[in-house]
Amino acid sequence: MTAEGFLEGRRLQLARGVLLQCIMGGYPPARFYGSDDGDLALVADPVQVHRLPWSDTPRALAICDADELDGGSSSLSTRGQLKAVIARYAARGLAPVVATELEFFVFAPNTDPTQPFRPPVGLDGRREDGQSAFSVSSNNGLRPFFSEVYKCMAALGLPRDTFMHEMGVSQFEINLLHGDPLLLADQTFLFKHLLKEVALKHGLTVVCMAKPLAHTPGSSMHIHQSIVEIGSGRNVFTDSDGEPTAMFRHFIGGQQAGLADFTALFAPNVNSYQRLCHPYASPNNACWSHDNRAAGLRIPASSPVARRVENRLPGADANPYLAIAASLAAGLHGIEHALEPTEAIQGEFAVPDNLALPCTLHAALERLKRSQLARELFGSEFIEGYIASKTMELTSFFDEITPWERRVLAAQA
C-alpha cells in the first residue's frame, strides 16, 4: 500500500482463505474458511508500524490484526487467538508474562536445495567448523552482519537480553526481554523478518528451520512463562514466603494436559520432528523438572520473584503467536480446572508413556484432530482449517522421494 493510502486510513482487505494458505502456496477446500471466501480487514496495530531500517528505498511495515468485516477478530488469525487467550487471563485479574529464546543458523547461500547447508566464509577467509559454541569471539567472523542486526534491532525498538553462539555450526541464539505476550510475539516475528532481510544484504542466508543440519543440534524457540496479578504486579507462582503456589502447580498441570494435543501447533512442519527425535536439549515429553534440560517443562533456577515455567517444545519454525497462545491456553486450562502435575523428575529418567508426545507430524495432526480441548480453546474452525492446511503440506512431502531413499533402498532386493 502507498504511504498516502495508509495515512488516509484506506482499508486493506484480504481474502479469508489466505490465513490458511499452506507453505507451498496452495489452499485447502473453501469449506474450511467459508465457502464464499469473503474478505477480512487488515487493521494495523498503531504501535507496530515500523520504518524498515535495512531498506534503501523508504519502506514501512505494519503488523495487522485480521478482523471480520463486522469488526470482530477472525478465528483464523493466530494473532487474534493470542489476544483472546490474554483476555481470558485478564478476566481473572491476571496477566501472563513471557520471553522467547530463538535459535537460528547463518549459512552461505544455498542455490541447490539437494545439497547440505554450509557455514559462510568469515572475515578470516575460513568456514566455521563447529568449535565456536559459547566462545567470546565466535561472532567475529560475521561482525558486519551482526553489527547491522544490532542497529536494526535498535531502530525497530527490539530490546535484546543476551546474544550468543549456540552449539551448532554457525548457530546463534537471542534471548528477548520478558514482557506482554502479544508484544513478545510481535518482536519475535519482527526479529525473524529482520534477520532474513539483513542476511540478504550481506550475501548470507538465515535459516529458522527446526533441524537444518544432520548430526547437529536443532533450533528451538523456548517460551518462558509467568503470571502476575493485574495492579500489584505480584508473581502468582510465588507466595509471601517465597514458596511455589497452588496456581504454579495447576499451570504446570495444564501444560502437561495440553502439550500432546498441541504438539502440531508447537512443531508445525515435517522437519520439526527431526529436531525432536534427536532429543538432546530438545525434549519430546511433557515431564517437568527443576532445571533439567531433558524435561519438556523446565523450571529454571531463579529467585522466587522470577519463578517461571519454560516450555522447551517449540522449534524456531513455530508461529510465535500460535505457540505462545497454545502454551498459555494450556496453563490457564490447568488453573481453571485445578489440575495437579505429576511428580517432578530429576537426573536421567525414562519418559512414562502418558507423558510422551507425538514424534511425527502425521501423529501430531491425528492427536490434534481428536482433541476436544483444542476445539474448546481455539474453536473448531481454526483447528479444522489448521489441520487441513498442514495435511496438504504433509501430502506434498510424501509426494517426493528423498536422497536417503534412493541411496539406501535402491539396492535392496
Secondary structure, DSSP 4 states (H G I P E B T S, - for coil): --HHHHHTTPPEEEEGGGGG--TTS----GGGS-TT--EEEEEEEEEEEEE-TT-SS--EEEEEEEE-TTSSBPTT-HHHHHHHHHHHHHTTTEEEEEEEEEEEEEE---S-TTSPP-PPB-TTS-B--S--TT-TTTTGGGHHHHHHHHHHHHHHT--EEEEEE-SSTTEEEEEEPPB-HHHHHHHHHHHHHHHHHHHHHTT-EEE--S--STTS---BEEEEEEEEETTT--BTTB-TTSPBPHHHHHHHHHHHHHHTTTHHHHS-STTHHHHHTS-TTS--B--EEES-TTSSEEE-S--GGG--EEE---BTTS-HHHHHHHHHHHHHHHHHTTPPP-----SS-PPPGGGB---SHHHHHHHHHH-HHHHHHH-HHHHHHHHHHHHHHHHHHHTS--HHIIIIITT--
